[in-house]
């Protein structure tokens, strides 16, 4: 007979864990002193403890371990348990591998540029209906697009006010290449009435299943650097762009460009 302390040392577990296994009925002491309550174990119980620890190490729950120890699990059920655990571990490895790639990409950016990279998040974006006006800019350069965007939103705001409509969420802009340069789309969600005609376009932007998103702080004059970081993140993390980028203007209320907050959204896919 071994005291609980000696048995714990032989089994390489803590006394607390032996008491826990006893409480769960997984490993009962061979004898419990009626007077002192001390637990005692036999050498033969080490094999049960070792099997318990081996099964637990596979990631099986203690409930599952107990059923196996009591031989209440047949071969087919045990095979199913292990295959499920295998699938869980494979998914975990895939997640960790992707996380490692993101860490490595961030380290490369820090080492090559000496700056902290922007925080990119992959998320789904719901579909949205916009009141929209569009026009053409000469190129994607900020000094070409900026005046067009500002003029469009000024005109759109005026038209919405005349129609008695209210903007219900952040404005959204997106751009498409055309032979003449860049087609600029400036829109905003508003409380439109179904079936009613307006002097602006009503556009339904589709949902994006996976969008790489990043927050740009400050004026849009230097947004190209944030777009550059987003593009590098997409490439470094094994994604591919699969749609038109969107700009969601989260905060533009006080007119101070230093306080502006814009979310850049790029639809992405991961090649098989």
N, C-alpha and C positions, 0 to 999 in steps of 0.2 A: 504494500500500500504506500502511496505517496501523498503527502500533504498537498493542498492546493497550490502552495507556493512552489514546491519541488516539481509538481506536475506541469505548472506553467513554465518553469525554466526548461524542462525537457521538451515541451512542445513549442517553445519559442513564442509564447503568447503571454498576455498580461493576466493577472488574477482577475481583474475587472471583466475581461472578455470571457473567462471561464464561467464566472457568475452569470454573465449575460446569456451564454449558451445554455446554462442550466435553467435559467428562467424561461427560455424559449422551448425547452425540452429537446434541444439538439444534442446535448452531451450531459447526461446526469452523472453525478458522482457515484462511485461504486458503494460508498457508505457515507452517511452523515451522522456524526456523533449527536445523540439525543440530548446530551447535557450541554455541550459547548456549541453545537451547530457547525463544528468544523467539517469541511468536506474532504473526502479522501478518494483517490483514484487508483485504478490498477494499471499496470504496464500495458495490458492488452488494449486499453482504451486509447492509447496513442495512435493506433491505426485509424480509429474513427475520427479522432481529432485531425489527423493529417488529411484524411479524405474530405472532411468538412472544409479545411483551409484551402485545399486544392480546388474544390468546387466554387468556393467563395472567390478565389483568385480569378476564376473565369468570368466573374461578373454576375453570376447567378444570385438571385435574391436568397435571403436566409430561409424564406418560406419554401422556395424551390429546392434548396439544399436539404432541408428537413425531409421533404417528400422523397428525395433520392436516397437519403440515408436510411429511411424506413422501408426502402424498396417498394414504394408506392407508385413508382414511375416506370413504365415499360420502355422497351428499347425504342419504339417509334416515337413516343412522347419525348424521351430524352434527346433523340436525334432532332426533333422539332425545336426543343429548347436551345440546343447548341447552334442550330442553323439561324435561329432568330438572333442569338447573341452574336454570331458571326456577322450578320447583316448590320447590326448596331455598331459593331466595332469598325466595319468597313466604312460606314457612313461617318463615324467619328474621325477615322484616319483621313478621309477625303476632306472633311471640314478643317482639320488641323493642317493638312497639306496646303489648302487654299489660304489659310491664315498665315502660314509660314511664307508663302509667296508674297503676301501683302507686306509682311515685315521686311523681307528682303528688298522689295521694291522701294519701300520708304527709306531704308538704309542707303540704297544706291542714290536716291535723290538727294539725301543729306550729304553724302560723300562727294557727289559730283557738283552740286550747286551750293552747298554750305548753308542751306536754308531748311526750315521745317516745312515739309510738304503739306498741302491742303488735305483736309480730312474728307475722303470720298466715301459715300455710303451707297450701297446697292439697295434699291427699294422699288416697290410697285407704285405706279402713278395712276389714279383713277381717270376715267374719261371726264371731259368737261365741255360745256357749251359756252361759247364766247360771242359777245358782240364785237365785231372786228372791222377794221379798215386796213387797207394795204397800199403800198406804193413801192417804187423801185429806187434802190440806192446804187451808187456807182460801184462800190466794192464793200468788202467786209471790214475795212478799216474803221476804227471808232469815229474818226472825224467825218466819215462819209455816212455811216449808219445813224449815229447819234442825232443829227438834226432831223432826219427823216422820222425816227421813232418819236421824237418830241413833238413834231408837227402832227403826226398821226394821233397821238394821244390827246393833244390839245383839241383837235377836230372831233375825235370820238367823245371826249368829255362834254363838249358843247352839244353834240347831237343827243347824247343821253339825257342831258338836262332838259333840252327842248321836248323830248319824248316823255319826260317825267319818270325816267328810269333811274334806279340806284345801283351802283356797283356793289356786289355782294361778296367779293373776295379779291385776292391779289391779282393784279394784271399779269397777262402772259404774252410774251412776244416770241416769235420764231422766224427763221430766215430760210429762204430757198434760193439756190443758184438759178439764174436765168441768163439767157444770152446777153441781156442788157446790163447785167451786174448781179444784184441781189434783190429778191422780192422780200420786202419787210412786211410782216404781219403783226399788227398791234391789236390786242384784244383784251377783254375783261369780262368776267361773269357778271351778269345783271339779272334783274327780276323781270325778264321778258314774258309777255303773254303768248301762249301757244297759238300759232296760226295767224298772228298779226304781222303786218308788213312794216318794215322799218327802213330808214335811209342809211343803213349799214348792213354788212354781211352778218349772218348768223352761222357760225361754224362749230361743228362738233369735233373736237380733238379726241382721237381714240385713246383708250387706256394704254399704258406702257407696262408690260409684264415685268421687265427688269430695266431700271434706269440707274445709271451711274450719276450721282448727284453730288454737288459741292456748293458751299456757300461762298459767295463773293461779297466782301465788305468794302464800302466806299464807292466813289464815282465809277461810272462805266467806262471812263477813258482808258483805264488800265485793266479792263476785264480780260484782255487777250492773254495776260500772264496766267490768270486763273484757268482759262480755257486750255492753255498749254499744259498746265499741271494735270488737268482732268484727262487730256488726251494721252499723256505719258502714263498715268495710272491705268487707263483702259488697256494700253498696249502691254505694260509690264505685268498686269495681272491676268493676261490671257483672254481678254474680252475683245470683241469687235463692235464698232459702232454700227447701228442698224436702223437709224432713222434721223429725223431732223431734230437738232438740239432746240430746247426751249429755255427761255429765261422767265423765271417767276419772280416778280417784284414784290418782295415780302414787306419792305418798309421804305416808304418814300414820303412820309407824312409831313416832316418839318422843313423840307426844302434844302437842308444842309447835306450836300453830297457825301460828306465824311460819315454820316450816319446811315447811309443807304445800305440795304441788305437785299441781295439777289441770290436766288437759288438757280444754278445751272443744271439742266437735266438732259442727259444724253442716253437714248435708248441703246442697249447693248445686248449682245448674245455671246455665248461661250461656244466656240467650235467644238464639235464632237471629237 
